Amino acid sequence: MRRLLLTLLLLALFGALPSFALPGDPARRSRALQTRVEALLAQTPGMKAGVSILHLPSGERVEVRGHQPHPLASVFKVPVMLELARQIQKGSPGLDLEQVLILRDQDRCLGSGSLQHRPTGTRIPLREAVELMMTISDNTATDLVFERIGISSVNRLLTGLDLRQSDIYLKNRVAWLISLGMGSRFRGMSPRQIAATWSKMSPEERHRVARQVEAENASLPLSRFQAAEDASARNNSHAENLAVAAAVENLGSPSDFSRLLAGLWKAEILDRKWTDYCLGVLSRQKYRTRIPRLLPAGTRVWHKTGTLAGIVNDAGIVEVQTRQNRREPVVVVVFVRDVQEGREEAAAELIAKIARAAWEEWR
């Protein structure tokens, strides 16, 4: 009788503790990881980071400011690629990876990539443009792809997936032109004035003004575009450029992008063929100083970086080989803004440390 009563007492005690977690279980690991991520963020004062980490097998999630929209920089190219694949999958007329795109003067954008310097009329297969867009972040290639699928199509994709903390409609060239004040709406304004004016606009007004600025600068040659950028670099402080870069930019929350990558991995957005295609492109990323940086050699990572003045981002999927010799995918998204001049390396290291912490906790 005493043994029975003791057993019932123990059952009652443990039954009253529904949050009790055995060592090594996902709930304990996610709590431990939450603590580690918060500690890492506390070690980099001044920067504002948003983090979303998702362990796909268990569904456990760790987030810090995960639902706050952040400037995406080149991470916005991930849903551009997914929307392209979705359109090809559904059989959009005339759209396939072998389709040839023609480079025009109004397509050229500064920054990453060398396509901007190729002769007008250069013919580039869509497949090559996607590789340039994703693996070396070529801005001109991105704008060609974005134009081909339709500027409003990416937001429709995100809305259809119930990812509502993101707004992606700015081509690289257009965002750059606005930031330089190269439009009738912004001419003569300082970077801070441009940022303040843009921030006060409604989303609908921003979309409309973006189209206006693009049309006004359709004939702008690359040489004059570059001259305006050089003048801005000479005349404006890093803080001014940081302010306008963060304001005039596609936006997305870490939570939205972790869900987007999870949906890609689980083939919920595309069929198996196009899922494998997109993951294959993400696996060929050339910039590996953030998420992959501190991971063991040979760790598989599918990711896309993004960099602008004051912005250091990375979003991807890490394959963790567990102690039980299972291979488990973990989504890691870290967006860092307000990165002061000379602190870009510290921001990249922060991302790497968060990715390493996730790898260790779920190993």
Stockholm file with secondary structure:
# STOCKHOLM 1.0

chainA/1-363         MRRLLLTLLLLALFGALPSFALPGDPARRSRALQTRVEALLAQTPGMKAGVSILHLPSGERVEVRGHQPHPLASVFKVPVMLELARQIQKGSPGLDLEQVLILRDQDRCLGSGSLQHRPTGTRIPLREAVELMMTISDNTATDLVFERIGISSVNRLLTGLDLRQSDIYLKNRVAWLISLGMGSRFRGMSPRQIAATWSKMSPEERHRVARQVEAENASLPLSRFQAAEDASARNNSHAENLAVAAAVENLGSPSDFSRLLAGLWKAEILDRKWTDYCLGVLSRQKYRTRIPRLLPAGTRVWHKTGTLAGIVNDAGIVEVQTRQNRREPVVVVVFVRDVQEGREEAAAELIAKIARAAWEEWR
#=GR chainA/1-363 SS CHHHHHHHHHHHHHHTCTTCCCTTSHHHHHHHHHHHHHHHHHTSTTCEEEEEEEETTTTEEEEESTTSCEECGGGGHHHHHHHHHHHHHTTCTTCCTTCEEECCGGGCCSSSCSGGGSCTTCEEEHHHHHHHHHHSCCHHHHHHHHHHHCTTHHHHHHHHTTCCSCBCCCCHHHHHHHHTTCSTTTTTCCHHHHHHHHHHSCHHHHHHHHHHHHHHTTTCCHHHHHHHHHHHHHHSCHHHHHHHHHHSSCEECHHHHHHHHHHHHTTSSSCHHHHHHHHHHHHTCSCCSSTTTTSCTTCCEEEEEEEETTEEEEEEEEEEECTTSCEEEEEEEEEEECCCTTCHHHHHHHHHHHHHHHHHHTC
#=GC SS_cons         CHHHHHHHHHHHHHHTCTTCCCTTSHHHHHHHHHHHHHHHHHTSTTCEEEEEEEETTTTEEEEESTTSCEECGGGGHHHHHHHHHHHHHTTCTTCCTTCEEECCGGGCCSSSCSGGGSCTTCEEEHHHHHHHHHHSCCHHHHHHHHHHHCTTHHHHHHHHTTCCSCBCCCCHHHHHHHHTTCSTTTTTCCHHHHHHHHHHSCHHHHHHHHHHHHHHTTTCCHHHHHHHHHHHHHHSCHHHHHHHHHHSSCEECHHHHHHHHHHHHTTSSSCHHHHHHHHHHHHTCSCCSSTTTTSCTTCCEEEEEEEETTEEEEEEEEEEECTTSCEEEEEEEEEEECCCTTCHHHHHHHHHHHHHHHHHHTC
//
